[in-house]
Amino acid sequence: MPKYQSRISDPLYPYIMRQKAAVFITSSMLRTQRPQLPSSLIPSES
């Protein structure tokens, strides 16, 4: 993460931030909706 702070003008920077946000949102949604989702959609934690 720190190595990108000095390279905000890097063309990939917005993409990386979007990807991290998407992964975070998806994982939190999976965590919230766990009871309603089929177990095949949820990565096993055990």
LUMKOLNU-432995 format. One record per residue: residue in three letters; x, y, z of N, C-alpha, C, O in turn. Coordinates in pm, whole numbers, plus 50000, padded with zeros to 5 digits. Last residue first. Layout:
// LUMKOLNU-432995
+-----+--------+---------+-------+---------+----------+-------+--------+---------+-------+--------+---------+-------+
| res | n_east | n_north |  n_up | ca_east | ca_north | ca_up | c_east | c_north |  c_up | o_east | o_north |  o_up |
+-----+--------+---------+-------+---------+----------+-------+--------+---------+-------+--------+---------+-------+
| ALA |      X |       Y |     Z |       X |        Y |     Z |      X |       Y |     Z |      X |       Y |     Z |
...
+-----+--------+---------+-------+---------+----------+-------+--------+---------+-------+--------+---------+-------+
END
This chain:
// LUMKOLNU-432995
+-----+--------+---------+-------+---------+----------+-------+--------+---------+-------+--------+---------+-------+
| res | n_east | n_north |  n_up | ca_east | ca_north | ca_up | c_east | c_north |  c_up | o_east | o_north |  o_up |
+-----+--------+---------+-------+---------+----------+-------+--------+---------+-------+--------+---------+-------+
| SER |  48625 |   47650 | 50753 |   48667 |    47549 | 50849 |  48766 |   47452 | 50785 |  48813 |   47360 | 50851 |
| GLU |  48532 |   47817 | 50567 |   48630 |    47874 | 50658 |  48682 |   47769 | 50756 |  48774 |   47797 | 50833 |
| SER |  48457 |   47801 | 50223 |   48453 |    47735 | 50354 |  48564 |   47790 | 50442 |  48677 |   47807 | 50397 |
| PRO |  48290 |   48056 | 50050 |   48416 |    47984 | 50072 |  48418 |   47925 | 50213 |  48383 |   47993 | 50310 |
| ILE |  47969 |   48018 | 49925 |   48046 |    48071 | 50037 |  48174 |   47989 | 50054 |  48169 |   47868 | 50070 |
| LEU |  47822 |   47893 | 49739 |   47870 |    48027 | 49704 |  47963 |   48083 | 49811 |  48029 |   48184 | 49788 |
| SER |  47741 |   47662 | 49857 |   47838 |    47649 | 49749 |  47894 |   47785 | 49708 |  48002 |   47792 | 49649 |
| SER |  47541 |   47721 | 50033 |   47675 |    47705 | 50089 |  47780 |   47693 | 49980 |  47899 |   47714 | 50007 |
| PRO |  47328 |   47986 | 49926 |   47367 |    47845 | 49918 |  47511 |   47829 | 49966 |  47595 |   47916 | 49940 |
| LEU |  47229 |   48243 | 50156 |   47303 |    48199 | 50038 |  47328 |   48049 | 50042 |  47346 |   47991 | 50150 |
| GLN |  47110 |   48318 | 50389 |   47023 |    48306 | 50272 |  47095 |   48248 | 50150 |  47031 |   48209 | 50053 |
| PRO |  47314 |   48335 | 50585 |   47205 |    48237 | 50602 |  47123 |   48216 | 50474 |  47071 |   48106 | 50453 |
| ARG |  47494 |   48545 | 50477 |   47532 |    48403 | 50486 |  47413 |   48308 | 50500 |  47410 |   48207 | 50430 |
| GLN |  47484 |   48812 | 50440 |   47374 |    48733 | 50384 |  47399 |   48583 | 50395 |  47332 |   48503 | 50329 |
| THR |  47719 |   48910 | 50556 |   47589 |    48955 | 50606 |  47477 |   48860 | 50563 |  47387 |   48831 | 50641 |
| ARG |  47922 |   48789 | 50413 |   47917 |    48768 | 50557 |  47779 |   48805 | 50612 |  47727 |   48738 | 50702 |
| LEU |  47870 |   48886 | 50160 |   47861 |    48742 | 50184 |  47847 |   48714 | 50333 |  47770 |   48627 | 50374 |
| MET |  47923 |   49154 | 50211 |   47787 |    49114 | 50172 |  47768 |   48964 | 50196 |  47664 |   48921 | 50244 |
| SER |  48193 |   49143 | 50261 |   48105 |    49184 | 50371 |  47960 |   49148 | 50339 |  47882 |   49116 | 50429 |
| SER |  48286 |   49060 | 50012 |   48307 |    48974 | 50128 |  48216 |   49013 | 50244 |  48167 |   48926 | 50316 |
| THR |  48205 |   49278 | 49852 |   48155 |    49143 | 49825 |  48169 |   49054 | 49948 |  48077 |   48981 | 49984 |
| ILE |  48351 |   49488 | 49965 |   48204 |    49493 | 49964 |  48146 |   49353 | 49944 |  48051 |   49315 | 50012 |
| PHE |  48615 |   49401 | 49918 |   48568 |    49426 | 50055 |  48416 |   49423 | 50062 |  48359 |   49363 | 50153 |
| VAL |  48620 |   49387 | 49640 |   48645 |    49265 | 49719 |  48592 |   49283 | 49861 |  48531 |   49191 | 49917 |
| ALA |  48574 |   49656 | 49579 |   48479 |    49554 | 49534 |  48496 |   49425 | 49616 |  48398 |   49363 | 49655 |
| ALA |  48800 |   49777 | 49688 |   48668 |    49812 | 49740 |  48567 |   49705 | 49703 |  48483 |   49667 | 49786 |
| LYS |  48998 |   49665 | 49529 |   49000 |    49641 | 49674 |  48864 |   49670 | 49734 |  48817 |   49596 | 49821 |
| GLN |  48919 |   49768 | 49281 |   48919 |    49623 | 49303 |  48917 |   49592 | 49453 |  48845 |   49503 | 49498 |
| ARG |  48952 |   50040 | 49318 |   48818 |    49987 | 49289 |  48812 |   49839 | 49319 |  48714 |   49789 | 49374 |
| MET |  49228 |   50050 | 49357 |   49139 |    50093 | 49465 |  48998 |   50038 | 49445 |  48933 |   49994 | 49540 |
| ILE |  49311 |   49961 | 49106 |   49348 |    49884 | 49225 |  49256 |   49920 | 49341 |  49211 |   49832 | 49415 |
| TYR |  49211 |   50164 | 48944 |   49165 |    50027 | 48924 |  49193 |   49943 | 49049 |  49109 |   49864 | 49092 |
| PRO |  49353 |   50391 | 49030 |   49206 |    50384 | 49050 |  49153 |   50242 | 49036 |  49061 |   50203 | 49108 |
| TYR |  49624 |   50299 | 48954 |   49585 |    50328 | 49093 |  49433 |   50324 | 49114 |  49388 |   50258 | 49209 |
| LEU |  49707 |   50268 | 48699 |   49644 |    50152 | 48762 |  49589 |   50183 | 48900 |  49515 |   50103 | 48957 |
| PRO |  49836 |   50504 | 48631 |   49706 |    50474 | 48568 |  49634 |   50356 | 48634 |  49511 |   50346 | 48626 |
| ASP |  49971 |   50699 | 48889 |   49979 |    50570 | 48820 |  49842 |   50536 | 48761 |  49741 |   50539 | 48833 |
| SER |  49946 |   50916 | 49048 |   49922 |    50938 | 48905 |  49934 |   50809 | 48823 |  49911 |   50809 | 48703 |
| ILE |  50026 |   50826 | 49293 |   49882 |    50846 | 49273 |  49851 |   50861 | 49125 |  49742 |   50825 | 49081 |
| ARG |  50263 |   50729 | 49409 |   50237 |    50710 | 49266 |  50088 |   50723 | 49238 |  50031 |   50640 | 49168 |
| SER |  50300 |   50728 | 49673 |   50383 |    50823 | 49601 |  50358 |   50815 | 49450 |  50423 |   50884 | 49372 |
| GLN |  50127 |   50525 | 49742 |   50095 |    50660 | 49789 |  50179 |   50764 | 49716 |  50134 |   50878 | 49699 |
| TYR |  50218 |   50279 | 49670 |   50128 |    50347 | 49576 |  50098 |   50491 | 49617 |  50048 |   50569 | 49537 |
| LYS |  50369 |   50190 | 49880 |   50440 |    50217 | 49756 |  50350 |   50285 | 49652 |  50401 |   50344 | 49557 |
| PRO |  50185 |   50139 | 50087 |   50264 |    50263 | 50090 |  50332 |   50293 | 49957 |  50351 |   50410 | 49923 |
| MET |  50081 |   49878 | 50000 |   50000 |    50000 | 50000 |  50085 |   50127 | 50000 |  50059 |   50217 | 49919 |
+-----+--------+---------+-------+---------+----------+-------+--------+---------+-------+--------+---------+-------+
END
